[in-house]
Amino acid sequence: MSISTGIDAPPAAATVDELCTYLQRTQGGNIDLLCAFARIFFAKVPRALLQERGIPELAALTVGAFRFVERARPDQVNVEVVDPENEGWSAPVTLIRAQ
């Protein structure tokens, strides 16, 4: 006999290893560098964000941020305003990246 608490377990959070596996299948270029970036990028992300979003959305978010850093020039202030939907993920915000 099992007892139900009526509380659903939270969805499992995606891991960076799962994200890197997905990126290896879907992205070209330097995957090792992209995965290293993802490990740093998600190191302090709240677990809830990883639970709320699927691997494809997390990948799109990661690739967008990585490409911004790649394009950034060290001799200037780099700023970018992004609609998340244009990158393949969604949020009720406009994203401002700065470096």
N, CA, C and O atoms as a GROMACS GRO file, in nm:
protein
  396
    1MET      N    1   0.083  -0.116   0.000
    1MET     CA    2   0.000   0.000   0.000
    1MET      C    3   0.090   0.124   0.000
    1MET      O    4   0.182   0.135   0.080
    2SER      N    5   0.061   0.216  -0.090
    2SER     CA    6   0.140   0.339  -0.094
    2SER      C    7   0.056   0.454  -0.042
    2SER      O    8  -0.066   0.457  -0.057
    3ILE      N    9   0.124   0.547   0.020
    3ILE     CA   10   0.057   0.663   0.075
    3ILE      C   11   0.094   0.783  -0.011
    3ILE      O   12   0.211   0.807  -0.039
    4SER      N   13  -0.006   0.856  -0.052
    4SER     CA   14   0.017   0.975  -0.133
    4SER      C   15   0.010   1.098  -0.044
    4SER      O   16  -0.080   1.112   0.039
    5THR      N   17   0.106   1.186  -0.064
    5THR     CA   18   0.106   1.310   0.013
    5THR      C   19   0.027   1.419  -0.056
    5THR      O   20  -0.001   1.524   0.002
    6GLY      N   21  -0.009   1.395  -0.182
    6GLY     CA   22  -0.080   1.496  -0.257
    6GLY      C   23   0.013   1.602  -0.315
    6GLY      O   24  -0.031   1.695  -0.383
    7ILE      N   25   0.141   1.588  -0.287
    7ILE     CA   26   0.240   1.683  -0.337
    7ILE      C   27   0.319   1.615  -0.448
    7ILE      O   28   0.379   1.510  -0.428
    8ASP      N   29   0.317   1.676  -0.564
    8ASP     CA   30   0.395   1.622  -0.675
    8ASP      C   31   0.541   1.656  -0.655
    8ASP      O   32   0.576   1.766  -0.610
    9ALA      N   33   0.626   1.561  -0.689
    9ALA     CA   34   0.770   1.587  -0.683
    9ALA      C   35   0.806   1.689  -0.791
    9ALA      O   36   0.748   1.686  -0.900
   10PRO      N   37   0.899   1.779  -0.762
   10PRO     CA   38   0.939   1.876  -0.864
   10PRO      C   39   1.004   1.804  -0.981
   10PRO      O   40   1.064   1.699  -0.962
   11PRO      N   41   0.992   1.860  -1.101
   11PRO     CA   42   1.055   1.795  -1.215
   11PRO      C   43   1.206   1.793  -1.196
   11PRO      O   44   1.263   1.880  -1.130
   12ALA      N   45   1.268   1.692  -1.253
   12ALA     CA   46   1.413   1.681  -1.243
   12ALA      C   47   1.479   1.796  -1.317
   12ALA      O   48   1.436   1.834  -1.426
   13ALA      N   49   1.580   1.851  -1.257
   13ALA     CA   50   1.654   1.960  -1.320
   13ALA      C   51   1.748   1.903  -1.424
   13ALA      O   52   1.808   1.797  -1.405
   14ALA      N   53   1.760   1.974  -1.534
   14ALA     CA   54   1.854   1.934  -1.638
   14ALA      C   55   1.996   1.948  -1.583
   14ALA      O   56   2.023   2.035  -1.500
   15THR      N   57   2.083   1.862  -1.629
   15THR     CA   58   2.223   1.874  -1.589
   15THR      C   59   2.303   1.934  -1.704
   15THR      O   60   2.260   1.930  -1.819
   16VAL      N   61   2.418   1.989  -1.671
   16VAL     CA   62   2.505   2.046  -1.774
   16VAL      C   63   2.554   1.935  -1.867
   16VAL      O   64   2.574   1.960  -1.986
   17ASP      N   65   2.573   1.816  -1.815
   17ASP     CA   66   2.614   1.704  -1.902
   17ASP      C   67   2.507   1.676  -2.007
   17ASP      O   68   2.539   1.652  -2.123
   18GLU      N   69   2.380   1.677  -1.967
   18GLU     CA   70   2.271   1.657  -2.063
   18GLU      C   71   2.268   1.771  -2.164
   18GLU      O   72   2.247   1.748  -2.283
   19LEU      N   73   2.289   1.892  -2.116
   19LEU     CA   74   2.293   2.008  -2.204
   19LEU      C   75   2.407   1.994  -2.305
   19LEU      O   76   2.388   2.021  -2.424
   20CYS      N   77   2.524   1.954  -2.260
   20CYS     CA   78   2.640   1.938  -2.350
   20CYS      C   79   2.615   1.828  -2.454
   20CYS      O   80   2.655   1.843  -2.569
   21THR      N   81   2.552   1.722  -2.413
   21THR     CA   82   2.518   1.615  -2.509
   21THR      C   83   2.427   1.670  -2.617
   21THR      O   84   2.446   1.641  -2.736
   22TYR      N   85   2.328   1.749  -2.577
   22TYR     CA   86   2.236   1.811  -2.673
   22TYR      C   87   2.312   1.908  -2.764
   22TYR      O   88   2.291   1.907  -2.886
   23LEU      N   89   2.398   1.990  -2.707
   23LEU     CA   90   2.475   2.086  -2.786
   23LEU      C   91   2.566   2.015  -2.887
   23LEU      O   92   2.582   2.063  -2.999
   24GLN      N   93   2.623   1.904  -2.848
   24GLN     CA   94   2.709   1.827  -2.940
   24GLN      C   95   2.629   1.779  -3.060
   24GLN      O   96   2.682   1.773  -3.171
   25ARG      N   97   2.504   1.744  -3.040
   25ARG     CA   98   2.419   1.696  -3.150
   25ARG      C   99   2.367   1.809  -3.238
   25ARG      O  100   2.340   1.787  -3.356
   26THR      N  101   2.354   1.930  -3.182
   26THR     CA  102   2.283   2.036  -3.255
   26THR      C  103   2.369   2.154  -3.297
   26THR      O  104   2.326   2.234  -3.380
   27GLN      N  105   2.488   2.168  -3.242
   27GLN     CA  106   2.568   2.287  -3.270
   27GLN      C  107   2.698   2.248  -3.339
   27GLN      O  108   2.751   2.139  -3.319
   28GLY      N  109   2.749   2.340  -3.419
   28GLY     CA  110   2.881   2.322  -3.477
   28GLY      C  111   2.980   2.404  -3.398
   28GLY      O  112   2.946   2.460  -3.294
   29GLY      N  113   3.101   2.410  -3.445
   29GLY     CA  114   3.201   2.494  -3.381
   29GLY      C  115   3.270   2.423  -3.266
   29GLY      O  116   3.272   2.300  -3.258
   30ASN      N  117   3.326   2.501  -3.179
   30ASN     CA  118   3.405   2.451  -3.068
   30ASN      C  119   3.315   2.410  -2.952
   30ASN      O  120   3.288   2.489  -2.862
   31ILE      N  121   3.268   2.287  -2.955
   31ILE     CA  122   3.176   2.236  -2.854
   31ILE      C  123   3.241   2.230  -2.716
   31ILE      O  124   3.175   2.255  -2.616
   32ASP      N  125   3.370   2.196  -2.711
   32ASP     CA  126   3.438   2.190  -2.581
   32ASP      C  127   3.435   2.326  -2.511
   32ASP      O  128   3.409   2.334  -2.391
   33LEU      N  129   3.461   2.432  -2.586
   33LEU     CA  130   3.458   2.566  -2.530
   33LEU      C  131   3.316   2.606  -2.491
   33LEU      O  132   3.294   2.666  -2.386
   34LEU      N  133   3.219   2.572  -2.576
   34LEU     CA  134   3.078   2.602  -2.546
   34LEU      C  135   3.033   2.529  -2.419
   34LEU      O  136   2.963   2.587  -2.336
   35CYS      N  137   3.073   2.404  -2.402
   35CYS     CA  138   3.036   2.328  -2.282
   35CYS      C  139   3.107   2.382  -2.158
   35CYS      O  140   3.048   2.386  -2.050
   36ALA      N  141   3.231   2.424  -2.173
   36ALA     CA  142   3.302   2.486  -2.060
   36ALA      C  143   3.230   2.614  -2.018
   36ALA      O  144   3.214   2.642  -1.900
   37PHE      N  145   3.187   2.692  -2.118
   37PHE     CA  146   3.110   2.814  -2.090
   37PHE      C  147   2.980   2.778  -2.018
   37PHE      O  148   2.944   2.843  -1.920
   38ALA      N  149   2.910   2.675  -2.065
   38ALA     CA  150   2.783   2.634  -2.003
   38ALA      C  151   2.804   2.596  -1.857
   38ALA      O  152   2.720   2.628  -1.773
   39ARG      N  153   2.913   2.527  -1.826
   39ARG     CA  154   2.940   2.487  -1.688
   39ARG      C  155   2.955   2.611  -1.598
   39ARG      O  156   2.905   2.614  -1.486
   40ILE      N  157   3.026   2.711  -1.648
   40ILE     CA  158   3.044   2.835  -1.571
   40ILE      C  159   2.913   2.914  -1.565
   40ILE      O  160   2.874   2.964  -1.460
   41PHE      N  161   2.846   2.923  -1.680
   41PHE     CA  162   2.722   3.000  -1.693
   41PHE      C  163   2.614   2.950  -1.597
   41PHE      O  164   2.542   3.030  -1.538
   42PHE      N  165   2.602   2.818  -1.582
   42PHE     CA  166   2.496   2.761  -1.499
   42PHE      C  167   2.542   2.724  -1.359
   42PHE      O  168   2.464   2.668  -1.282
   43ALA      N  169   2.666   2.754  -1.323
   43ALA     CA  170   2.719   2.714  -1.193
   43ALA      C  171   2.638   2.769  -1.075
   43ALA      O  172   2.623   2.702  -0.973
   44LYS      N  173   2.586   2.890  -1.089
   44LYS     CA  174   2.513   2.952  -0.978
   44LYS      C  175   2.367   2.980  -1.010
   44LYS      O  176   2.301   3.058  -0.942
   45VAL      N  177   2.318   2.916  -1.114
   45VAL     CA  178   2.178   2.935  -1.153
   45VAL      C  179   2.088   2.865  -1.052
   45VAL      O  180   2.117   2.752  -1.012
   46PRO      N  181   1.980   2.929  -1.011
   46PRO     CA  182   1.886   2.861  -0.921
   46PRO      C  183   1.833   2.732  -0.985
   46PRO      O  184   1.800   2.729  -1.103
   47ARG      N  185   1.824   2.629  -0.905
   47ARG     CA  186   1.776   2.498  -0.953
   47ARG      C  187   1.639   2.511  -1.021
   47ARG      O  188   1.610   2.438  -1.116
   48ALA      N  189   1.556   2.602  -0.973
   48ALA     CA  190   1.422   2.620  -1.030
   48ALA      C  191   1.429   2.654  -1.179
   48ALA      O  192   1.347   2.606  -1.257
   49LEU      N  193   1.527   2.736  -1.219
   49LEU     CA  194   1.540   2.770  -1.361
   49LEU      C  195   1.568   2.644  -1.444
   49LEU      O  196   1.514   2.627  -1.552
   50LEU      N  197   1.653   2.557  -1.391
   50LEU     CA  198   1.686   2.434  -1.462
   50LEU      C  199   1.568   2.337  -1.464
   50LEU      O  200   1.558   2.253  -1.554
   51GLN      N  201   1.479   2.348  -1.367
   51GLN     CA  202   1.360   2.263  -1.364
   51GLN      C  203   1.250   2.316  -1.454
   51GLN      O  204   1.172   2.239  -1.509
   52GLU      N  205   1.244   2.449  -1.470
   52GLU     CA  206   1.136   2.512  -1.547
   52GLU      C  207   1.156   2.499  -1.698
   52GLU      O  208   1.060   2.504  -1.774
   53ARG      N  209   1.280   2.484  -1.740
   53ARG     CA  210   1.310   2.489  -1.883
   53ARG      C  211   1.365   2.356  -1.931
   53ARG      O  212   1.438   2.287  -1.860
   54GLY      N  213   1.327   2.323  -2.054
   54GLY     CA  214   1.378   2.200  -2.115
   54GLY      C  215   1.518   2.223  -2.172
   54GLY      O  216   1.566   2.336  -2.181
   55ILE      N  217   1.579   2.116  -2.211
   55ILE     CA  218   1.714   2.121  -2.267
   55ILE      C  219   1.721   2.212  -2.391
   55ILE      O  220   1.815   2.292  -2.400
   56PRO      N  221   1.627   2.205  -2.485
   56PRO     CA  222   1.637   2.294  -2.602
   56PRO      C  223   1.636   2.442  -2.564
   56PRO      O  224   1.709   2.522  -2.623
   57GLU      N  225   1.553   2.481  -2.466
   57GLU     CA  226   1.549   2.621  -2.423
   57GLU      C  227   1.678   2.660  -2.352
   57GLU      O  228   1.731   2.769  -2.375
   58LEU      N  229   1.729   2.573  -2.266
   58LEU     CA  230   1.855   2.602  -2.198
   58LEU      C  231   1.970   2.612  -2.298
   58LEU      O  232   2.060   2.695  -2.282
   59ALA      N  233   1.966   2.528  -2.400
   59ALA     CA  234   2.069   2.534  -2.504
   59ALA      C  235   2.062   2.666  -2.579
   59ALA      O  236   2.165   2.728  -2.604
   60ALA      N  237   1.943   2.710  -2.614
   60ALA     CA  238   1.928   2.836  -2.687
   60ALA      C  239   1.975   2.954  -2.601
   60ALA      O  240   2.042   3.044  -2.651
   61LEU      N  241   1.941   2.952  -2.474
   61LEU     CA  242   1.984   3.056  -2.383
   61LEU      C  243   2.137   3.058  -2.373
   61LEU      O  244   2.199   3.165  -2.376
   62THR      N  245   2.198   2.941  -2.362
   62THR     CA  246   2.344   2.927  -2.351
   62THR      C  247   2.414   2.974  -2.477
   62THR      O  248   2.510   3.051  -2.471
   63VAL      N  249   2.366   2.928  -2.592
   63VAL     CA  250   2.429   2.964  -2.719
   63VAL      C  251   2.419   3.115  -2.743
   63VAL      O  252   2.516   3.176  -2.789
   64GLY      N  253   2.305   3.176  -2.711
   64GLY     CA  254   2.291   3.320  -2.728
   64GLY      C  255   2.391   3.397  -2.644
   64GLY      O  256   2.454   3.491  -2.693
   65ALA      N  257   2.406   3.358  -2.518
   65ALA     CA  258   2.502   3.425  -2.430
   65ALA      C  259   2.646   3.400  -2.477
   65ALA      O  260   2.728   3.492  -2.475
   66PHE      N  261   2.675   3.278  -2.518
   66PHE     CA  262   2.809   3.244  -2.567
   66PHE      C  263   2.845   3.324  -2.692
   66PHE      O  264   2.956   3.376  -2.703
   67ARG      N  265   2.752   3.333  -2.785
   67ARG     CA  266   2.778   3.409  -2.909
   67ARG      C  267   2.800   3.557  -2.879
   67ARG      O  268   2.881   3.623  -2.944
   68PHE      N  269   2.726   3.610  -2.780
   68PHE     CA  270   2.747   3.748  -2.741
   68PHE      C  271   2.890   3.769  -2.690
   68PHE      O  272   2.957   3.864  -2.730
   69VAL      N  273   2.936   3.680  -2.604
   69VAL     CA  274   3.073   3.691  -2.552
   69VAL      C  275   3.175   3.675  -2.664
   69VAL      O  276   3.276   3.744  -2.665
   70GLU      N  277   3.147   3.585  -2.757
   70GLU     CA  278   3.239   3.568  -2.871
   70GLU      C  279   3.251   3.697  -2.953
   70GLU      O  280   3.361   3.733  -2.996
   71ARG      N  281   3.139   3.766  -2.975
   71ARG     CA  282   3.138   3.888  -3.058
   71ARG      C  283   3.192   4.010  -2.984
   71ARG      O  284   3.234   4.108  -3.047
   72ALA      N  285   3.192   4.004  -2.852
   72ALA     CA  286   3.231   4.120  -2.773
   72ALA      C  287   3.376   4.159  -2.802
   72ALA      O  288   3.464   4.075  -2.818
   73ARG      N  289   3.397   4.289  -2.808
   73ARG     CA  290   3.531   4.343  -2.833
   73ARG      C  291   3.588   4.398  -2.703
   73ARG      O  292   3.517   4.468  -2.630
   74PRO      N  293   3.712   4.368  -2.672
   74PRO     CA  294   3.770   4.411  -2.544
   74PRO      C  295   3.794   4.561  -2.535
   74PRO      O  296   3.813   4.614  -2.426
   75ASP      N  297   3.794   4.630  -2.649
   75ASP     CA  298   3.823   4.774  -2.648
   75ASP      C  299   3.698   4.861  -2.641
   75ASP      O  300   3.706   4.982  -2.663
   76GLN      N  301   3.584   4.801  -2.611
   76GLN     CA  302   3.460   4.879  -2.604
   76GLN      C  303   3.363   4.816  -2.505
   76GLN      O  304   3.379   4.702  -2.464
   77VAL      N  305   3.262   4.893  -2.469
   77VAL     CA  306   3.152   4.840  -2.388
   77VAL      C  307   3.056   4.771  -2.483
   77VAL      O  308   3.011   4.831  -2.581
   78ASN      N  309   3.026   4.648  -2.456
   78ASN     CA  310   2.939   4.569  -2.542
   78ASN      C  311   2.803   4.554  -2.476
   78ASN      O  312   2.793   4.507  -2.363
   79VAL      N  313   2.698   4.594  -2.549
   79VAL     CA  314   2.561   4.585  -2.499
   79VAL      C  315   2.474   4.529  -2.610
   79VAL      O  316   2.492   4.562  -2.727
   80GLU      N  317   2.381   4.444  -2.571
   80GLU     CA  318   2.290   4.384  -2.669
   80GLU      C  319   2.152   4.372  -2.605
   80GLU      O  320   2.140   4.329  -2.490
   81VAL      N  321   2.050   4.410  -2.679
   81VAL     CA  322   1.911   4.395  -2.634
   81VAL      C  323   1.849   4.284  -2.718
   81VAL      O  324   1.854   4.287  -2.841
   82VAL      N  325   1.790   4.186  -2.650
   82VAL     CA  326   1.743   4.065  -2.718
   82VAL      C  327   1.601   4.030  -2.675
   82VAL      O  328   1.566   4.039  -2.558
   83ASP      N  329   1.521   3.990  -2.772
   83ASP     CA  330   1.392   3.927  -2.743
   83ASP      C  331   1.423   3.777  -2.734
   83ASP      O  332   1.464   3.718  -2.834
   84PRO      N  333   1.404   3.714  -2.619
   84PRO     CA  334   1.437   3.572  -2.605
   84PRO      C  335   1.376   3.482  -2.712
   84PRO      O  336   1.436   3.382  -2.752
   85GLU      N  337   1.257   3.517  -2.758
   85GLU     CA  338   1.192   3.433  -2.859
   85GLU      C  339   1.272   3.428  -2.989
   85GLU      O  340   1.265   3.329  -3.062
   86ASN      N  341   1.350   3.535  -3.018
   86ASN     CA  342   1.433   3.535  -3.138
   86ASN      C  343   1.550   3.438  -3.127
   86ASN      O  344   1.614   3.406  -3.227
   87GLU      N  345   1.578   3.392  -3.005
   87GLU     CA  346   1.687   3.297  -2.984
   87GLU      C  347   1.638   3.155  -2.960
   87GLU      O  348   1.718   3.062  -2.950
   88GLY      N  349   1.508   3.137  -2.952
   88GLY     CA  350   1.456   3.002  -2.935
   88GLY      C  351   1.418   2.965  -2.792
   88GLY      O  352   1.399   2.847  -2.762
   89TRP      N  353   1.407   3.063  -2.705
   89TRP     CA  354   1.357   3.036  -2.571
   89TRP      C  355   1.260   3.147  -2.535
   89TRP      O  356   1.253   3.249  -2.604
   90SER      N  357   1.185   3.128  -2.430
   90SER     CA  358   1.084   3.229  -2.400
   90SER      C  359   1.091   3.273  -2.255
   90SER      O  360   1.126   3.197  -2.164
   91ALA      N  361   1.057   3.399  -2.237
   91ALA     CA  362   1.046   3.458  -2.104
   91ALA      C  363   0.968   3.588  -2.122
   91ALA      O  364   0.975   3.650  -2.228
   92PRO      N  365   0.896   3.629  -2.021
   92PRO     CA  366   0.817   3.752  -2.033
   92PRO      C  367   0.903   3.877  -2.007
   92PRO      O  368   0.863   3.967  -1.934
   93VAL      N  369   1.020   3.880  -2.068
   93VAL     CA  370   1.115   3.990  -2.047
   93VAL      C  371   1.187   4.023  -2.177
   93VAL      O  372   1.183   3.946  -2.274
   94THR      N  373   1.251   4.137  -2.178
   94THR     CA  374   1.349   4.170  -2.279
   94THR      C  375   1.485   4.155  -2.211
   94THR      O  376   1.505   4.204  -2.100
   95LEU      N  377   1.574   4.089  -2.276
   95LEU     CA  378   1.705   4.059  -2.218
   95LEU      C  379   1.806   4.166  -2.258
   95LEU      O  380   1.814   4.204  -2.375
   96ILE      N  381   1.881   4.215  -2.162
   96ILE     CA  382   1.989   4.308  -2.190
   96ILE      C  383   2.119   4.241  -2.147
   96ILE      O  384   2.138   4.209  -2.030
   97ARG      N  385   2.208   4.221  -2.242
   97ARG     CA  386   2.339   4.164  -2.213
   97ARG      C  387   2.441   4.276  -2.216
   97ARG      O  388   2.435   4.364  -2.302
   98ALA      N  389   2.534   4.272  -2.125
   98ALA     CA  390   2.640   4.373  -2.121
   98ALA      C  391   2.769   4.306  -2.076
   98ALA      O  392   2.771   4.212  -1.996
   99GLN      N  393   2.875   4.358  -2.130
   99GLN     CA  394   3.006   4.309  -2.089
   99GLN      C  395   3.102   4.424  -2.087
   99GLN      O  396   3.220   4.406  -2.055
   0.00000   0.00000   0.00000
